Amino acid sequence: MKMPDMSNFSFSDPSKYGFEANMTRDEAAQILGVKKYSKKPEVMQAYKTLMRMNHPDTGGSPYIAAKVNEAKDLLVTGKNASGSNRNW
């Protein structure tokens, strides 16, 4: 098996390779598939749809469910997982 060329590899775009350490509003919107400043009902609808598919009780990933919850909380309340307000 031939190895891919990694000479120009970079983690400069975290959205391509995983989650950022502290979730941003942009990342939360990407996870839920909504716009960055969506209204609460739109965020909640997207959240419910994703949780139906990814809830750990129905065979989904606990990690993905936690990220979906974190994204919903950030977009609805404006607070990250640590509870601090985000400035935007």
Z-matrix of the N, CA and C atoms (Angstrom, degrees):
N
C 1 1.437
C 2 1.530 1 108.48
N 3 1.322 2 116.35 1 131.29
C 4 1.458 3 121.23 2 -179.00
C 5 1.530 4 109.65 3 -84.02
N 6 1.330 5 116.90 4 132.93
C 7 1.466 6 122.65 5 179.02
C 8 1.524 7 109.34 6 -79.95
N 9 1.356 8 118.31 7 142.17
C 10 1.459 9 120.51 8 178.25
C 11 1.526 10 110.93 9 -69.35
N 12 1.332 11 116.10 10 153.88
C 13 1.454 12 121.73 11 177.45
C 14 1.523 13 109.04 12 -71.44
N 15 1.327 14 117.89 13 115.23
C 16 1.467 15 122.70 14 -176.68
C 17 1.533 16 111.65 15 -105.45
N 18 1.333 17 118.05 16 10.98
C 19 1.461 18 120.18 17 -174.70
C 20 1.529 19 112.84 18 -65.20
N 21 1.313 20 118.32 19 -28.67
C 22 1.474 21 121.13 20 -179.74
C 23 1.520 22 112.05 21 -107.30
N 24 1.319 23 117.31 22 17.16
C 25 1.455 24 121.92 23 -176.78
C 26 1.520 25 110.88 24 -71.60
N 27 1.343 26 116.55 25 137.78
C 28 1.462 27 121.30 26 -179.41
C 29 1.517 28 109.36 27 -150.20
N 30 1.311 29 116.09 28 149.52
C 31 1.461 30 121.12 29 174.83
C 32 1.521 31 111.00 30 -97.28
N 33 1.326 32 117.96 31 26.25
C 34 1.455 33 121.21 32 -175.64
C 35 1.524 34 112.85 33 -65.37
N 36 1.318 35 118.77 34 -22.17
C 37 1.456 36 122.16 35 178.90
C 38 1.520 37 108.84 36 -117.74
N 39 1.358 38 117.57 37 91.83
C 40 1.465 39 119.70 38 -174.79
C 41 1.525 40 113.87 39 -63.20
N 42 1.349 41 118.29 40 -23.32
C 43 1.458 42 119.36 41 -179.44
C 44 1.522 43 111.68 42 -65.36
N 45 1.336 44 118.07 43 -20.97
C 46 1.455 45 121.28 44 177.68
C 47 1.523 46 111.93 45 -81.62
N 48 1.322 47 117.92 46 -23.59
C 49 1.470 48 120.61 47 -169.06
C 50 1.521 49 114.63 48 -121.37
N 51 1.303 50 119.85 49 -1.42
C 52 1.448 51 121.16 50 -179.84
C 53 1.513 52 111.40 51 147.56
N 54 1.307 53 115.60 52 -164.31
C 55 1.462 54 121.35 53 -176.36
C 56 1.517 55 111.58 54 -91.14
N 57 1.339 56 115.52 55 151.59
C 58 1.458 57 120.67 56 174.58
C 59 1.526 58 108.59 57 -76.24
N 60 1.331 59 117.03 58 159.20
C 61 1.467 60 120.90 59 -178.58
C 62 1.527 61 110.90 60 -61.11
N 63 1.320 62 117.16 61 -49.38
C 64 1.465 63 122.04 62 175.19
C 65 1.515 64 107.66 63 -111.11
N 66 1.332 65 116.18 64 120.52
C 67 1.449 66 120.19 65 -175.76
C 68 1.525 67 111.15 66 -63.21
N 69 1.314 68 115.65 67 134.50
C 70 1.455 69 121.86 68 176.46
C 71 1.522 70 109.12 69 -101.14
N 72 1.310 71 115.66 70 166.94
C 73 1.455 72 120.54 71 177.80
C 74 1.538 73 110.41 72 -62.67
N 75 1.324 74 116.80 73 -37.16
C 76 1.467 75 120.58 74 177.44
C 77 1.522 76 110.93 75 -61.49
N 78 1.332 77 116.15 76 -47.04
C 79 1.458 78 120.56 77 -179.34
C 80 1.530 79 110.94 78 -64.65
N 81 1.327 80 116.86 79 -41.42
C 82 1.465 81 120.73 80 178.76
C 83 1.528 82 110.64 81 -60.54
N 84 1.322 83 116.58 82 -42.21
C 85 1.463 84 120.73 83 178.90
C 86 1.526 85 110.94 84 -64.92
N 87 1.328 86 117.09 85 -38.86
C 88 1.470 87 120.59 86 177.75
C 89 1.520 88 111.12 87 -64.23
N 90 1.319 89 116.83 88 -42.70
C 91 1.463 90 120.77 89 -178.94
C 92 1.515 91 110.76 90 -61.22
N 93 1.341 92 116.46 91 -44.45
C 94 1.467 93 120.48 92 -177.15
C 95 1.519 94 112.96 93 -85.29
N 96 1.322 95 117.44 94 -12.91
C 97 1.458 96 119.75 95 -179.81
C 98 1.511 97 113.60 96 74.05
N 99 1.333 98 116.54 97 32.18
C 100 1.463 99 121.77 98 178.35
C 101 1.526 100 109.12 99 -122.33
N 102 1.325 101 115.69 100 174.35
C 103 1.459 102 119.48 101 176.09
C 104 1.522 103 109.40 102 -78.47
N 105 1.315 104 115.03 103 157.91
C 106 1.465 105 122.66 104 -174.41
C 107 1.539 106 113.05 105 -56.70
N 108 1.322 107 117.23 106 -35.49
C 109 1.469 108 120.81 107 -178.19
C 110 1.528 109 111.36 108 -117.14
N 111 1.314 110 116.86 109 42.72
C 112 1.458 111 122.19 110 178.36
C 113 1.525 112 110.36 111 -68.28
N 114 1.306 113 114.77 112 152.98
C 115 1.473 114 121.43 113 176.94
C 116 1.531 115 109.50 114 -73.89
N 117 1.325 116 115.09 115 158.27
C 118 1.466 117 121.40 116 -176.79
C 119 1.535 118 113.38 117 -54.55
N 120 1.348 119 120.47 118 -44.72
C 121 1.474 120 118.00 119 -179.21
C 122 1.532 121 113.38 120 -60.22
N 123 1.333 122 117.52 121 -37.66
C 124 1.462 123 120.39 122 178.81
C 125 1.529 124 111.07 123 -67.74
N 126 1.334 125 116.11 124 -41.20
C 127 1.462 126 121.09 125 177.92
C 128 1.529 127 109.58 126 -62.74
N 129 1.314 128 116.83 127 -45.17
C 130 1.465 129 120.48 128 -177.81
C 131 1.528 130 111.90 129 -65.92
N 132 1.328 131 117.76 130 -36.96
C 133 1.466 132 120.75 131 178.15
C 134 1.527 133 110.26 132 -64.63
N 135 1.324 134 116.12 133 -44.53
C 136 1.467 135 120.28 134 178.41
C 137 1.527 136 109.99 135 -63.92
N 138 1.326 137 116.72 136 -42.12
C 139 1.465 138 122.08 137 179.01
C 140 1.535 139 110.60 138 -59.11
N 141 1.322 140 116.92 139 -49.03
C 142 1.467 141 121.07 140 -178.25
C 143 1.524 142 111.57 141 -62.58
N 144 1.317 143 115.97 142 -40.45
C 145 1.465 144 120.22 143 178.70
C 146 1.526 145 111.01 144 -62.15
N 147 1.333 146 115.99 145 -47.27
C 148 1.466 147 119.62 146 -179.85
C 149 1.524 148 112.33 147 -66.88
N 150 1.315 149 117.07 148 -38.13
C 151 1.465 150 119.35 149 -179.09
C 152 1.526 151 111.90 150 -69.58
N 153 1.343 152 117.32 151 -31.62
C 154 1.468 153 119.05 152 175.18
C 155 1.530 154 110.29 153 -60.98
N 156 1.326 155 116.42 154 -35.79
C 157 1.464 156 120.37 155 -177.95
C 158 1.525 157 113.04 156 -84.77
N 159 1.330 158 118.21 157 -24.97
C 160 1.466 159 120.90 158 -169.96
C 161 1.520 160 115.10 159 -121.68
N 162 1.311 161 119.01 160 9.94
C 163 1.466 162 120.13 161 -177.76
C 164 1.526 163 110.19 162 -68.07
N 165 1.328 164 116.75 163 134.63
C 166 1.474 165 120.23 164 -179.02
C 167 1.528 166 113.95 165 -58.93
N 168 1.318 167 118.18 166 -29.98
C 169 1.470 168 120.59 167 -179.90
C 170 1.530 169 112.52 168 -68.78
N 171 1.331 170 116.47 169 -17.85
C 172 1.466 171 119.72 170 179.44
C 173 1.524 172 111.08 171 -112.96
N 174 1.323 173 116.36 172 23.34
C 175 1.451 174 121.25 173 175.41
C 176 1.520 175 114.80 174 94.24
N 177 1.326 176 117.34 175 4.89
C 178 1.461 177 120.36 176 178.86
C 179 1.518 178 112.23 177 -80.56
N 180 1.300 179 115.05 178 175.25
C 181 1.462 180 122.11 179 -177.91
C 182 1.529 181 111.73 180 -83.82
N 183 1.330 182 117.96 181 127.20
C 184 1.462 183 119.94 182 175.95
C 185 1.535 184 111.94 183 -60.96
N 186 1.322 185 116.80 184 -34.77
C 187 1.461 186 120.45 185 -179.95
C 188 1.530 187 110.94 186 -66.53
N 189 1.329 188 116.50 187 -46.56
C 190 1.465 189 120.24 188 179.17
C 191 1.528 190 109.99 189 -64.07
N 192 1.320 191 117.36 190 -42.29
C 193 1.470 192 120.82 191 178.75
C 194 1.527 193 110.29 192 -60.84
N 195 1.322 194 117.51 193 -39.59
C 196 1.468 195 120.61 194 178.82
C 197 1.523 196 110.90 195 -65.17
N 198 1.325 197 116.99 196 -40.17
C 199 1.466 198 120.73 197 178.80
C 200 1.531 199 110.93 198 -67.83
N 201 1.320 200 117.75 199 -38.16
C 202 1.462 201 121.42 200 177.50
C 203 1.526 202 109.32 201 -64.64
N 204 1.342 203 116.91 202 -43.11
C 205 1.463 204 120.73 203 176.70
C 206 1.528 205 111.51 204 -61.79
N 207 1.318 206 116.41 205 -44.07
C 208 1.460 207 120.68 206 -179.94
C 209 1.531 208 110.74 207 -62.93
N 210 1.329 209 116.79 208 -41.16
C 211 1.464 210 121.20 209 178.82
C 212 1.522 211 110.84 210 -63.33
N 213 1.328 212 116.26 211 -44.63
C 214 1.472 213 120.57 212 178.92
C 215 1.517 214 110.52 213 -61.65
N 216 1.323 215 116.93 214 -47.22
C 217 1.464 216 120.49 215 -179.90
C 218 1.521 217 111.78 216 -59.87
N 219 1.318 218 116.95 217 -42.09
C 220 1.456 219 120.84 218 -178.81
C 221 1.523 220 111.42 219 -65.19
N 222 1.339 221 117.51 220 -43.63
C 223 1.460 222 120.07 221 -177.93
C 224 1.525 223 112.79 222 -74.63
N 225 1.324 224 117.40 223 -31.33
C 226 1.467 225 120.29 224 -178.36
C 227 1.520 226 111.69 225 -83.04
N 228 1.337 227 117.40 226 -44.84
C 229 1.468 228 119.75 227 -174.59
C 230 1.521 229 113.41 228 -100.64
N 231 1.329 230 117.12 229 -18.34
C 232 1.461 231 120.18 230 -177.16
C 233 1.512 232 112.80 231 79.03
N 234 1.331 233 116.75 232 14.65
C 235 1.468 234 120.75 233 179.67
C 236 1.508 235 109.45 234 -117.55
N 237 1.346 236 116.01 235 142.78
C 238 1.467 237 119.06 236 176.92
C 239 1.528 238 109.32 237 -84.00
N 240 1.314 239 116.55 238 -176.58
C 241 1.467 240 121.30 239 -174.94
C 242 1.515 241 113.02 240 -59.81
N 243 1.337 242 118.18 241 -29.20
C 244 1.456 243 120.20 242 -179.89
C 245 1.527 244 111.76 243 -80.46
N 246 1.338 245 116.86 244 -6.56
C 247 1.448 246 120.65 245 177.85
C 248 1.519 247 114.12 246 91.38
N 249 1.324 248 117.26 247 -0.55
C 250 1.463 249 118.47 248 -179.77
C 251 1.522 250 110.58 249 -83.86
N 252 1.326 251 115.98 250 146.74
C 253 1.455 252 120.92 251 178.74
C 254 1.510 253 110.26 252 -70.19
N 255 1.293 254 115.37 253 145.75
C 256 1.465 255 121.55 254 176.00
C 257 1.518 256 107.98 255 -98.41
N 258 1.320 257 117.47 256 139.99
C 259 1.453 258 120.98 257 179.57
C 260 1.511 259 110.24 258 -97.28
N 261 1.319 260 117.55 259 107.46
C 262 1.451 261 122.03 260 171.30
C 263 1.482 262 110.11 261 -145.86
